[in-house]
Amino acid sequence: MASEITRLKRIGWGVRAVFALGIAASLAGNVLHATDNVISQAISAWSPLALLLAVELISRIPGLRGKLSAVRFGATAVIAGIAAWVSYWHMVGVAIRYGEAGSSAYLLPFSVDGLIVVASISLVEVGARIRALTDNTMTAPAAAVSAVSEPAETVTDVPADPVVAVDEVAPAPVKKVPAKRVTPRPVSAAKVAKVAAKMPDAPVSQIAEKAGVSVSTARRHLAALRVTDASPTAPVAAETPTLAAA
């Protein structure tokens, strides 16, 4: 947008140069047509200068819509009409004085007045476009600032469910099964078992005597051997009538 404004300003200066050229031609014709005194030349030069100043004011100062703006444009149109009328006849007289004859002397002033009209309208249009772009450039940052100044809607963060890493999961407690306590056999049990293995058919009294233990101890150990020993060759002591006697 800034580049567009710069381009329009350059065009505006070009249009202003063309407008000044038309005013200079009209001014020269008016001065040449006047009598050879300063007051007459100043009066003849006034209408083109008034038109130049009016167009510059309109092109540079933005007008508001309404009656005042209409009055301003109407006054400018009146000034332009007076300047065109006066300069036209002055230029016709100058053209005839300096050798133009026939219709050329009456048509030549139209080229000057027409150039002034086109340049003045173009100058007003360029000024209006520059003001419009400048206003848009100024309102855009203001809108951005107002948008930033407005408080943003507060967003309450909803706490998410806690995520527990796999490595952080506590291992499940392992229930330790107590080891079965095995009570070692006494030495007498080993002796009884050894003797019973050598003498499977011997009575309890003989096994007790051979193992060097009492009969009751031998009988207890032999009973334990019958329960725990899974071997098919486990000794089974025979009960004899002598046990009862013992």
C-alpha positions in Angstrom: 0.0 0.0 0.0 2.9 2.4 0.7 4.3 1.8 -2.8 0.9 2.6 -4.3 0.8 5.9 -2.3 4.3 6.7 -3.5 3.3 6.0 -7.1 0.2 8.2 -6.8 2.3 11.1 -5.4 4.6 10.9 -8.4 1.6 10.9 -10.7 0.2 13.9 -8.8 3.4 15.9 -9.3 3.3 15.1 -13.0 -0.3 16.2 -13.2 0.5 19.3 -11.3 3.3 20.2 -13.8 0.8 19.8 -16.7 -1.7 22.0 -14.9 1.0 24.6 -14.2 1.9 24.5 -17.9 -1.7 25.2 -18.9 -2.0 28.0 -16.4 1.3 29.5 -17.7 0.0 29.5 -21.2 -3.3 31.1 -20.2 -1.4 33.6 -18.1 1.0 34.5 -20.9 -2.0 35.1 -23.3 -3.7 37.4 -20.8 -0.6 39.4 -20.1 0.3 39.8 -23.8 -3.3 41.0 -24.5 -3.2 43.6 -21.8 -1.9 47.1 -22.3 1.7 47.9 -21.6 1.3 48.8 -17.9 1.7 46.9 -14.7 -1.9 47.3 -13.4 -3.5 46.1 -16.6 -1.2 43.1 -16.8 -1.9 42.2 -13.1 -5.6 42.4 -13.7 -5.3 40.1 -16.8 -3.2 37.6 -14.9 -5.5 37.4 -11.9 -8.1 34.9 -13.2 -5.6 32.1 -14.2 -3.8 32.6 -10.8 -7.2 32.3 -9.0 -8.0 29.1 -10.8 -4.5 27.7 -9.9 -5.0 28.4 -6.2 -8.5 27.1 -6.1 -7.6 23.8 -7.7 -4.6 23.4 -5.3 -6.8 24.0 -2.3 -9.4 21.4 -3.4 -6.7 18.8 -4.3 -4.8 19.1 -1.0 -7.5 19.8 1.6 -10.1 17.0 2.0 -13.7 18.1 1.9 -16.5 16.8 4.1 -19.8 15.8 2.6 -22.5 18.4 2.9 -23.4 21.9 1.9 -19.9 23.4 2.6 -18.3 20.9 0.3 -20.8 21.7 -2.4 -20.2 25.4 -2.0 -16.5 24.9 -2.3 -16.8 23.0 -5.5 -19.4 25.4 -6.8 -17.1 28.4 -6.2 -14.2 26.6 -7.9 -16.4 26.0 -10.9 -17.3 29.7 -11.0 -13.7 30.7 -10.8 -12.8 28.2 -13.6 -15.6 29.5 -15.8 -14.5 33.1 -15.4 -10.9 32.3 -16.0 -11.8 30.2 -19.1 -14.0 33.0 -20.5 -11.5 35.8 -19.9 -8.4 33.8 -21.1 -10.3 32.5 -24.2 -10.9 36.0 -25.6 -7.5 37.3 -24.5 -5.8 34.4 -26.3 -8.0 34.9 -29.4 -6.8 38.5 -29.6 -3.2 37.5 -29.1 -3.4 34.8 -31.8 -4.9 37.2 -34.3 -2.3 39.8 -33.4 0.6 37.4 -34.0 -0.5 36.0 -37.3 -3.3 33.4 -36.7 -6.2 33.9 -39.0 -9.6 32.3 -39.6 -10.9 29.6 -37.2 -7.4 28.7 -35.8 -7.4 31.9 -33.7 -10.8 30.8 -32.2 -9.9 27.1 -31.7 -6.4 27.5 -30.3 -7.6 28.8 -26.9 -9.8 25.7 -26.4 -6.7 23.5 -26.3 -5.3 25.6 -23.4 -8.5 25.8 -21.4 -9.3 22.1 -22.1 -5.8 21.1 -20.8 -6.4 23.1 -17.6 -9.8 21.5 -17.0 -8.5 17.9 -17.5 -5.4 18.6 -15.3 -7.4 20.2 -12.5 -9.9 17.3 -12.4 -7.1 14.7 -12.5 -5.3 16.5 -9.7 -8.4 16.4 -7.5 -8.9 12.7 -8.2 -5.3 11.8 -7.4 -5.5 13.8 -4.2 -8.7 12.0 -3.2 -7.1 8.5 -3.9 -4.0 9.4 -1.9 -6.1 10.5 1.1 -8.2 7.3 0.9 -5.2 5.0 0.9 -3.6 7.0 3.8 -6.7 6.7 5.9 -6.8 2.9 5.3 -3.1 2.7 6.3 -3.8 4.6 9.5 -6.9 2.7 10.5 -5.4 -0.8 9.9 -2.8 -0.5 12.7 -5.5 1.1 15.0 -7.8 -1.9 14.4 -4.9 -4.3 15.1 -4.1 -2.5 18.4 -7.7 -2.5 19.5 -7.9 -6.2 18.7 -4.8 -6.9 20.8 -6.0 -4.7 23.7 -9.2 -6.7 24.0 -8.8 -9.3 26.8 -8.6 -12.7 25.4 -11.0 -15.3 26.6 -9.6 -17.1 29.5 -9.3 -20.8 28.9 -9.2 -23.0 32.0 -7.0 -25.9 31.5 -8.7 -29.2 32.4 -6.3 -31.3 34.3 -5.6 -34.4 32.4 -5.5 -37.9 33.9 -2.1 -38.5 35.3 -0.1 -40.7 33.0 2.2 -43.1 34.8 5.2 -44.2 32.9 5.7 -47.9 32.5 9.0 -47.8 34.2 7.5 -46.0 37.2 4.8 -48.6 37.9 5.6 -50.3 41.2 6.0 -54.0 40.9 3.3 -56.1 42.5 4.4 -57.6 45.7 5.5 -61.2 45.4 4.1 -63.4 48.1 6.9 -65.4 49.4 6.0 -69.0 50.1 8.0 -70.1 53.1 10.2 -73.1 52.4 9.1 -76.3 54.0 11.3 -77.1 56.8 12.6 -80.5 56.7 13.6 -81.9 60.0 16.7 -84.1 59.6 16.3 -87.6 60.7 18.0 -88.4 64.0 21.0 -90.6 64.0 19.0 -93.4 65.6 16.5 -93.3 62.7 19.4 -93.7 60.2 20.7 -96.7 62.2 17.3 -98.2 62.3 16.8 -97.7 58.5 20.2 -99.1 57.8 19.6 -102.2 59.8 16.1 -102.7 58.4 17.5 -102.5 54.9 20.0 -105.2 55.7 17.6 -107.4 57.6 14.2 -106.8 56.0 12.6 -109.9 57.6 14.0 -109.4 61.1 11.7 -108.7 64.0 11.6 -105.3 65.6 13.5 -106.4 68.7 16.3 -107.8 66.6 16.5 -104.6 64.6 16.5 -102.5 67.8 19.2 -104.6 69.3 21.3 -104.4 66.1 20.8 -100.6 65.8 21.5 -100.1 69.5 18.2 -98.4 70.3 15.2 -99.3 72.3 12.4 -101.4 70.8 9.9 -98.5 71.1 12.4 -96.2 69.3 12.9 -98.8 66.6 9.2 -99.3 66.2 8.7 -95.5 65.8 11.4 -95.2 63.2 10.1 -98.1 61.3 6.6 -96.7 61.2 8.0 -93.4 59.9 9.9 -95.3 57.2 6.8 -97.0 56.0 5.0 -93.6 55.6 7.8 -91.5 54.0 9.9 -94.0 52.1 8.5 -94.3 48.6 10.9 -97.1 47.5 9.2 -100.4 46.8 12.0 -102.0 48.6 11.3 -100.1 51.8 11.8 -102.5 54.7 8.7 -103.6 56.5 9.3 -105.1 59.9 7.4 -108.1 60.8 5.4 -108.1 64.0 6.0 -111.2 66.0 4.5 -112.4 69.1 7.7 -111.6 70.9 7.0 -107.8 70.5 3.9 -108.2 72.7 6.0 -109.9 75.2 8.6 -107.2 75.0 
